[in-house]
Amino acid sequence: MKYQGAFADLAEIYLKDSWVLEVDATEHGVAFRLDAVLTPNHPRYHPSAPGEQHCYVRATLTVASTTRSLLHRSDAPAATDASGELDFGNIDVFNPVDWDGAPA
């Protein structure tokens, strides 16, 4: 499922080129601190900064659940970007699954 279909608030945010800077998981959700890419239709969009490919803004994406949630993290260590911040890559998809990992 594309994230725009699962979360209407993300329709004008391009997660595939956004950078995950921090991940904070709890029993009932997960919060991602991002350098988020805004599309031109987003109300906070502005032209990209010199040397940047996109319009980036700092944001927190919180996904909460009334039931327990489980985050499967990669074994790969975070990279360090040019500014010295940790970089966990990007978010490609959101897939709802049950506790066994089968599609929900």
N, CA, C and O atoms as a DFTB+ gen file, in Angstrom:
416 C
 N C O
     1  1       0.848      -1.173       0.000
     2  2       0.000       0.000       0.000
     3  2       0.894       1.237       0.000
     4  3       1.851       1.324       0.771
     5  1       0.581       2.170      -0.853
     6  2       1.315       3.425      -0.849
     7  2       0.938       4.225       0.375
     8  3      -0.222       4.238       0.787
     9  1       1.922       4.896       0.960
    10  2       1.648       5.628       2.198
    11  2       0.611       6.718       2.014
    12  3      -0.119       7.021       2.958
    13  1       0.516       7.328       0.821
    14  2      -0.501       8.364       0.599
    15  2      -1.900       7.788       0.748
    16  3      -2.807       8.483       1.205
    17  1      -2.090       6.526       0.368
    18  2      -3.390       5.886       0.502
    19  2      -3.731       5.545       1.941
    20  3      -4.899       5.551       2.328
    21  1      -2.709       5.247       2.735
    22  2      -2.931       4.909       4.129
    23  2      -3.079       6.144       5.010
    24  3      -3.785       6.113       6.018
    25  1      -2.409       7.235       4.625
    26  2      -2.380       8.443       5.444
    27  2      -2.587       9.654       4.543
    28  3      -1.652      10.111       3.886
    29  1      -3.813      10.174       4.512
    30  2      -4.137      11.305       3.641
    31  2      -3.275      12.527       3.933
    32  3      -2.992      13.308       3.025
    33  1      -2.851      12.709       5.188
    34  2      -2.021      13.859       5.544
    35  2      -0.659      13.836       4.850
    36  3       0.038      14.851       4.823
    37  1      -0.278      12.697       4.294
    38  2       1.026      12.584       3.629
    39  2       0.941      12.785       2.120
    40  3       1.930      12.583       1.416
    41  1      -0.212      13.173       1.620
    42  2      -0.411      13.282       0.170
    43  2       0.576      14.240      -0.488
    44  3       0.961      14.015      -1.635
    45  1       0.993      15.289       0.191
    46  2       1.909      16.275      -0.405
    47  2       3.300      16.221       0.225
    48  3       4.036      17.207       0.215
    49  1       3.649      15.053       0.772
    50  2       4.987      14.812       1.309
    51  2       5.561      13.610       0.572
    52  3       4.904      12.577       0.438
    53  1       6.788      13.755       0.099
    54  2       7.429      12.690      -0.680
    55  2       8.413      11.956       0.221
    56  3       9.564      12.369       0.361
    57  1       7.952      10.855       0.835
    58  2       8.776      10.138       1.801
    59  2       9.971       9.437       1.173
    60  3      10.991       9.261       1.840
    61  1       9.879       9.036      -0.075
    62  2      10.980       8.291      -0.689
    63  2      12.269       9.101      -0.761
    64  3      13.353       8.517      -0.781
    65  1      12.182      10.425      -0.801
    66  2      13.383      11.262      -0.791
    67  2      13.563      12.011       0.524
    68  3      14.481      12.820       0.659
    69  1      12.682      11.743       1.501
    70  2      12.826      12.323       2.835
    71  2      13.813      11.474       3.633
    72  3      13.951      10.276       3.385
    73  1      14.491      12.093       4.583
    74  2      15.504      11.390       5.362
    75  2      15.011      11.159       6.780
    76  3      14.524      12.081       7.434
    77  1      15.140       9.921       7.255
    78  2      14.795       9.567       8.628
    79  2      16.010       9.850       9.501
    80  3      17.077       9.271       9.297
    81  1      15.846      10.743      10.474
    82  2      16.950      11.143      11.342
    83  2      16.913      10.438      12.694
    84  3      17.938      10.287      13.359
    85  1      15.717      10.011      13.090
    86  2      15.574       9.343      14.388
    87  2      14.292       8.523      14.370
    88  3      13.311       8.911      13.736
    89  1      14.302       7.396      15.062
    90  2      13.126       6.539      15.184
    91  2      12.900       6.255      16.661
    92  3      13.805       5.797      17.359
    93  1      11.696       6.527      17.131
    94  2      11.344       6.297      18.528
    95  2      10.105       5.409      18.564
    96  3       9.000       5.867      18.273
    97  1      10.288       4.149      18.917
    98  2       9.181       3.191      18.944
    99  2       8.671       3.025      20.365
   100  3       9.444       2.991      21.322
   101  1       7.353       2.921      20.480
   102  2       6.710       2.616      21.755
   103  2       5.805       1.405      21.536
   104  3       5.709       0.884      20.425
   105  1       5.151       0.969      22.591
   106  2       4.276      -0.203      22.468
   107  2       3.094       0.052      21.538
   108  3       2.576      -0.880      20.923
   109  1       2.668       1.301      21.434
   110  2       1.479       1.613      20.639
   111  2       1.755       2.587      19.500
   112  3       0.868       3.344      19.106
   113  1       2.971       2.575      18.970
   114  2       3.233       3.426      17.824
   115  2       4.711       3.671      17.599
   116  3       5.572       3.092      18.262
   117  1       4.973       4.537      16.655
   118  2       6.351       4.885      16.309
   119  2       6.363       6.331      15.827
   120  3       5.429       6.785      15.166
   121  1       7.435       7.049      16.166
   122  2       7.610       8.420      15.705
   123  2       8.916       8.500      14.924
   124  3       9.956       8.020      15.376
   125  1       8.845       9.107      13.758
   126  2      10.012       9.300      12.906
   127  2      10.325      10.793      12.857
   128  3       9.457      11.587      12.496
   129  1      11.547      11.190      13.212
   130  2      11.976      12.574      12.999
   131  2      12.594      12.619      11.621
   132  3      13.495      11.840      11.312
   133  1      12.111      13.531      10.790
   134  2      12.450      13.545       9.366
   135  2      12.983      14.893       8.895
   136  3      12.677      15.940       9.465
   137  1      13.778      14.835       7.848
   138  2      13.936      15.951       6.927
   139  2      12.986      15.587       5.794
   140  3      13.349      14.829       4.895
   141  1      11.779      16.120       5.835
   142  2      10.711      15.723       4.915
   143  2      10.738      16.569       3.654
   144  3      10.978      17.775       3.706
   145  1      10.490      15.927       2.522
   146  2      10.392      16.607       1.233
   147  2       8.938      17.000       1.001
   148  3       8.048      16.150       1.025
   149  1       8.703      18.286       0.779
   150  2       7.363      18.775       0.470
   151  2       7.206      18.917      -1.038
   152  3       8.123      19.361      -1.728
   153  1       6.049      18.538      -1.537
   154  2       5.755      18.724      -2.951
   155  2       5.246      20.150      -3.161
   156  3       4.845      20.805      -2.199
   157  1       5.254      20.642      -4.405
   158  2       4.807      22.019      -4.663
   159  2       3.379      22.320      -4.211
   160  3       3.055      23.489      -3.998
   161  1       2.522      21.326      -4.055
   162  2       1.145      21.562      -3.613
   163  2       0.991      21.648      -2.100
   164  3      -0.100      21.940      -1.612
   165  1       2.058      21.399      -1.349
   166  2       1.986      21.485       0.111
   167  2       1.946      22.959       0.518
   168  3       2.668      23.769      -0.065
   169  1       1.116      23.330       1.509
   170  2       1.006      24.744       1.908
   171  2       2.309      25.349       2.432
   172  3       2.478      26.566       2.369
   173  1       3.225      24.542       2.942
   174  2       4.495      25.068       3.454
   175  2       5.638      24.963       2.442
   176  3       6.794      25.225       2.775
   177  1       5.311      24.580       1.217
   178  2       6.351      24.435       0.191
   179  2       7.039      25.769      -0.086
   180  3       6.409      26.826      -0.072
   181  1       8.323      25.695      -0.332
   182  2       9.119      26.844      -0.769
   183  2      10.184      26.315      -1.711
   184  3      10.492      25.124      -1.673
   185  1      10.753      27.162      -2.553
   186  2      11.803      26.677      -3.467
   187  2      12.951      26.049      -2.677
   188  3      13.249      26.466      -1.558
   189  1      13.584      25.054      -3.267
   190  2      14.681      24.370      -2.585
   191  2      15.839      25.333      -2.327
   192  3      16.070      26.278      -3.082
   193  1      16.553      25.064      -1.246
   194  2      17.715      25.875      -0.888
   195  2      18.831      25.625      -1.903
   196  3      18.851      24.575      -2.546
   197  1      19.752      26.565      -2.056
   198  2      20.883      26.343      -2.967
   199  2      21.612      25.040      -2.622
   200  3      21.937      24.780      -1.463
   201  1      21.857      24.244      -3.636
   202  2      22.533      22.963      -3.457
   203  2      21.628      21.824      -3.030
   204  3      22.089      20.689      -2.909
   205  1      20.355      22.095      -2.800
   206  2      19.400      21.064      -2.397
   207  2      18.552      20.670      -3.596
   208  3      18.273      21.495      -4.467
   209  1      18.148      19.418      -3.637
   210  2      17.304      18.922      -4.728
   211  2      15.835      19.239      -4.492
   212  3      15.085      19.443      -5.447
   213  1      15.412      19.284      -3.222
   214  2      14.000      19.421      -2.874
   215  2      13.804      20.488      -1.812
   216  3      14.766      21.041      -1.279
   217  1      12.546      20.769      -1.513
   218  2      12.148      21.589      -0.377
   219  2      12.102      20.661       0.835
   220  3      11.222      19.804       0.922
   221  1      13.033      20.821       1.764
   222  2      13.091      20.002       2.973
   223  2      12.613      20.808       4.173
   224  3      12.928      21.992       4.294
   225  1      11.849      20.164       5.067
   226  2      11.466      20.753       6.346
   227  2      11.618      19.688       7.422
   228  3      11.432      18.500       7.159
   229  1      11.956      20.118       8.640
   230  2      12.006      19.194       9.769
   231  2      10.582      18.876      10.174
   232  3       9.734      19.763      10.273
   233  1      10.332      17.595      10.407
   234  2       8.984      17.163      10.764
   235  2       9.060      15.900      11.606
   236  3      10.066      15.190      11.607
   237  1       7.988      15.639      12.314
   238  2       7.850      14.378      13.037
   239  2       6.613      13.682      12.508
   240  3       5.515      14.237      12.521
   241  1       6.805      12.467      12.047
   242  2       5.705      11.627      11.578
   243  2       5.419      10.610      12.670
   244  3       6.266       9.776      12.989
   245  1       4.221      10.681      13.245
   246  2       3.839       9.770      14.315
   247  2       2.749       8.847      13.808
   248  3       1.727       9.296      13.288
   249  1       2.976       7.561      13.965
   250  2       1.985       6.547      13.602
   251  2       1.586       5.866      14.903
   252  3       2.393       5.180      15.529
   253  1       0.323       6.062      15.307
   254  2      -0.169       5.507      16.567
   255  2      -1.179       4.404      16.294
   256  3      -1.811       4.367      15.238
   257  1      -1.320       3.514      17.256
   258  2      -2.240       2.401      17.120
   259  2      -2.922       2.155      18.459
   260  3      -2.327       2.367      19.516
   261  1      -4.167       1.710      18.407
   262  2      -4.858       1.350      19.642
   263  2      -4.440      -0.040      20.100
   264  3      -4.681      -0.417      21.247
   265  1      -3.815      -0.798      19.212
   266  2      -3.292      -2.112      19.568
   267  2      -1.772      -2.045      19.577
   268  3      -1.185      -1.080      19.088
   269  1      -1.149      -3.052      20.123
   270  2       0.310      -3.074      20.184
   271  2       0.888      -2.999      18.780
   272  3       0.320      -3.535      17.828
   273  1       2.013      -2.333      18.670
   274  2       2.696      -2.244      17.378
   275  2       4.099      -2.807      17.528
   276  3       4.659      -2.843      18.623
   277  1       4.645      -3.236      16.429
   278  2       5.976      -3.830      16.416
   279  2       6.752      -3.233      15.261
   280  3       6.281      -3.244      14.124
   281  1       7.922      -2.720      15.537
   282  2       8.771      -2.130      14.514
   283  2       9.919      -3.079      14.241
   284  3      10.659      -3.440      15.156
   285  1      10.076      -3.487      12.988
   286  2      11.207      -4.312      12.586
   287  2      12.267      -3.388      12.012
   288  3      12.066      -2.782      10.959
   289  1      13.385      -3.280      12.696
   290  2      14.468      -2.411      12.238
   291  2      15.479      -3.210      11.441
   292  3      15.637      -4.416      11.631
   293  1      16.148      -2.525      10.560
   294  2      17.239      -3.115       9.802
   295  2      18.420      -3.364      10.733
   296  3      18.579      -2.667      11.736
   297  1      19.235      -4.338      10.411
   298  2      20.462      -4.573      11.175
   299  2      21.567      -3.604      10.758
   300  3      22.605      -3.520      11.415
   301  1      21.343      -2.880       9.673
   302  2      22.369      -1.959       9.179
   303  2      22.490      -0.761      10.124
   304  3      21.481      -0.220      10.578
   305  1      23.715      -0.353      10.414
   306  2      23.869       0.827      11.278
   307  2      23.468       2.098      10.537
   308  3      23.473       2.143       9.307
   309  1      23.124       3.121      11.301
   310  2      22.807       4.417      10.691
   311  2      24.061       5.006      10.072
   312  3      25.172       4.789      10.554
   313  1      23.865       5.748       9.005
   314  2      24.975       6.487       8.398
   315  2      25.059       7.847       9.094
   316  3      24.141       8.245       9.812
   317  1      26.147       8.539       8.879
   318  2      26.285       9.909       9.351
   319  2      26.322      10.801       8.126
   320  3      27.155      10.610       7.240
   321  1      25.408      11.792       8.069
   322  2      25.346      12.651       6.885
   323  2      26.395      13.759       6.957
   324  3      27.155      13.844       7.922
   325  1      26.427      14.597       5.938
   326  2      27.441      15.642       5.825
   327  2      27.390      16.643       6.976
   328  3      28.401      17.267       7.297
   329  1      26.211      16.802       7.604
   330  2      26.094      17.739       8.724
   331  2      26.420      17.082      10.065
   332  3      26.390      17.744      11.103
   333  1      26.731      15.777      10.050
   334  2      27.072      15.067      11.279
   335  2      25.897      14.391      11.955
   336  3      26.063      13.775      13.008
   337  1      24.696      14.495      11.366
   338  2      23.521      13.854      11.949
   339  2      23.420      12.402      11.498
   340  3      23.883      12.031      10.419
   341  1      22.800      11.586      12.358
   342  2      22.532      10.205      11.966
   343  2      21.492      10.191      10.864
   344  3      20.580      11.018      10.847
   345  1      21.631       9.256       9.950
   346  2      20.729       9.132       8.809
   347  2      20.330       7.665       8.701
   348  3      21.169       6.797       8.461
   349  1      19.031       7.400       8.882
   350  2      18.514       6.033       8.822
   351  2      17.898       5.710       7.462
   352  3      17.169       4.726       7.340
   353  1      18.175       6.510       6.448
   354  2      17.619       6.253       5.121
   355  2      16.257       6.890       4.964
   356  3      16.014       7.986       5.469
   357  1      15.355       6.196       4.254
   358  2      14.041       6.770       4.001
   359  2      12.950       5.733       4.247
   360  3      13.231       4.582       4.582
   361  1      11.694       6.167       4.075
   362  2      10.535       5.289       4.236
   363  2       9.973       5.019       2.853
   364  3       9.525       5.938       2.167
   365  1       9.997       3.760       2.444
   366  2       9.485       3.406       1.122
   367  2       8.002       3.068       1.147
   368  3       7.242       3.536       0.298
   369  1       7.585       2.258       2.117
   370  2       6.194       1.805       2.178
   371  2       5.771       1.617       3.632
   372  3       6.601       1.450       4.526
   373  1       4.458       1.649       3.841
   374  2       3.852       1.217       5.094
   375  2       3.023      -0.002       4.747
   376  3       2.181       0.056       3.851
   377  1       3.249      -1.105       5.443
   378  2       2.472      -2.315       5.209
   379  2       1.865      -2.797       6.514
   380  3       2.599      -3.152       7.436
   381  1       0.538      -2.820       6.615
   382  2      -0.069      -3.388       7.825
   383  2       0.124      -4.898       7.830
   384  3      -0.152      -5.572       6.837
   385  1       0.602      -5.427       8.960
   386  2       0.814      -6.874       9.105
   387  2       0.305      -7.299      10.471
   388  3       0.143      -6.475      11.372
   389  1       0.051      -8.610      10.616
   390  2      -0.325      -9.130      11.927
   391  2       0.966      -9.462      12.698
   392  3       2.068      -9.220      12.205
   393  1       0.817     -10.012      13.899
   394  2       1.989     -10.267      14.752
   395  2       2.930     -11.296      14.162
   396  3       4.101     -11.341      14.539
   397  1       2.451     -12.125      13.247
   398  2       3.319     -13.116      12.608
   399  2       3.983     -12.576      11.362
   400  3       4.765     -13.278      10.721
   401  1       3.676     -11.309      11.002
   402  2       4.265     -10.709       9.815
   403  2       3.470     -10.942       8.547
   404  3       3.886     -10.513       7.470
   405  1       2.330     -11.616       8.654
   406  2       1.475     -11.859       7.487
   407  2       0.680     -10.579       7.185
   408  3       0.321      -9.840       8.101
   409  1       0.410     -10.323       5.911
   410  2      -0.388      -9.122       5.573
   411  2      -1.703      -9.090       6.338
   412  3      -2.400     -10.098       6.457
   413  1      -2.025      -7.907       6.853
   414  2      -3.267      -7.762       7.629
   415  2      -4.402      -7.317       6.725
   416  3      -5.528      -7.139       7.189
